[in-house]
Amino acid sequence: MPTLDQLLVAISHPCRRAILSRLKRGPQRVTEIAAPFGMSLNAVSKHLKVLEAAGLIRREKQGREHLISLQGGALRGVADWVCGYEAHWSGQLDRLEGHFQAKKRGKP
């Protein structure tokens, strides 16, 4: 199971986020993933290894090619962590709204 740190590192780079977005459309070969990026296959492969270590992609070998597919369920760890802060920020925003509502009614 990947750690939250691994997941956050994996999605911290814009290129890796773009790769994940492309994979939402379905599995792709490494060469297809690399096509829109101005970098070598070796550089793309390094990004894929980070995503794979975080459990965000799965690599399946088909002959000489590697087919890469999204494993979006791994992002649940990030979503759970972020949601833990949602209650805090919702409470803060509710208090701020209450302050402005009171001010609107003329109460200090």
C-alpha positions in Angstrom: 0.0 0.0 0.0 1.5 3.3 -1.0 2.0 5.9 1.7 0.4 9.4 1.5 3.9 10.8 1.0 4.5 8.6 -2.1 1.1 9.7 -3.5 1.7 13.4 -2.9 5.2 13.2 -4.4 3.8 11.4 -7.4 1.1 14.0 -8.1 3.3 17.0 -7.3 4.8 17.1 -10.7 2.7 18.7 -13.5 4.0 16.1 -16.1 2.9 13.2 -13.9 -0.6 14.8 -13.4 -0.8 15.2 -17.2 0.1 11.6 -17.7 -2.7 10.6 -15.2 -5.1 12.8 -17.1 -4.2 11.1 -20.4 -4.7 7.7 -18.8 -8.2 8.5 -17.8 -9.1 7.9 -21.4 -7.8 4.3 -21.2 -4.6 2.3 -21.3 -1.8 3.5 -23.5 1.7 2.4 -24.6 4.7 4.3 -23.2 5.3 5.8 -26.7 1.7 7.1 -26.8 2.1 8.7 -23.3 5.4 10.3 -24.3 4.2 11.8 -27.6 2.8 15.1 -26.4 5.7 15.8 -24.0 9.0 17.3 -25.2 11.1 14.8 -23.3 12.9 11.6 -24.0 11.3 8.2 -23.5 13.8 7.7 -20.6 12.5 10.8 -18.8 8.9 9.7 -19.3 9.8 6.2 -18.0 11.2 7.8 -14.8 7.9 9.6 -14.3 6.0 6.4 -14.9 8.2 4.6 -12.3 7.2 7.2 -9.7 3.5 6.8 -10.5 3.9 3.0 -10.4 5.6 3.1 -7.0 2.7 5.2 -5.7 0.2 2.6 -7.0 -1.3 5.1 -9.5 -0.6 3.1 -12.6 -0.2 -0.5 -13.6 2.2 -1.7 -16.2 1.3 -4.7 -18.4 3.9 -6.1 -20.7 2.6 -7.1 -24.2 5.4 -8.5 -26.2 8.0 -5.7 -26.4 5.6 -3.0 -25.4 4.4 -1.9 -22.1 0.7 -1.0 -21.7 0.1 1.5 -18.9 -3.3 1.9 -17.2 -4.6 4.2 -14.5 -5.2 2.8 -11.0 -7.2 5.8 -9.7 -8.3 4.1 -6.6 -4.9 4.8 -5.1 -5.9 8.5 -5.0 -8.4 7.6 -2.3 -5.6 8.1 0.3 -5.1 11.7 -0.9 -8.8 12.4 -1.0 -9.3 11.0 2.6 -6.5 13.2 3.9 -7.9 16.3 2.2 -11.4 15.5 3.4 -10.0 15.4 7.0 -9.5 19.2 6.6 -12.8 19.9 5.0 -14.7 20.0 8.4 -12.2 22.5 9.7 -12.5 24.8 6.7 -16.3 24.4 6.6 -16.5 25.5 10.2 -14.2 28.5 9.5 -16.3 29.6 6.6 -19.5 29.1 8.5 -18.1 31.4 11.3 -17.1 34.0 8.7 -20.5 33.9 7.1 -22.1 34.3 10.5 -19.9 37.3 11.2 -21.0 39.0 7.9 -24.6 38.1 8.5 -24.5 39.7 12.0 -22.8 42.7 10.5 -25.5 43.0 7.9 -28.2 42.9 10.6 -26.3 45.7 12.4 -25.0 43.6 15.3 -21.3 44.0 16.2 
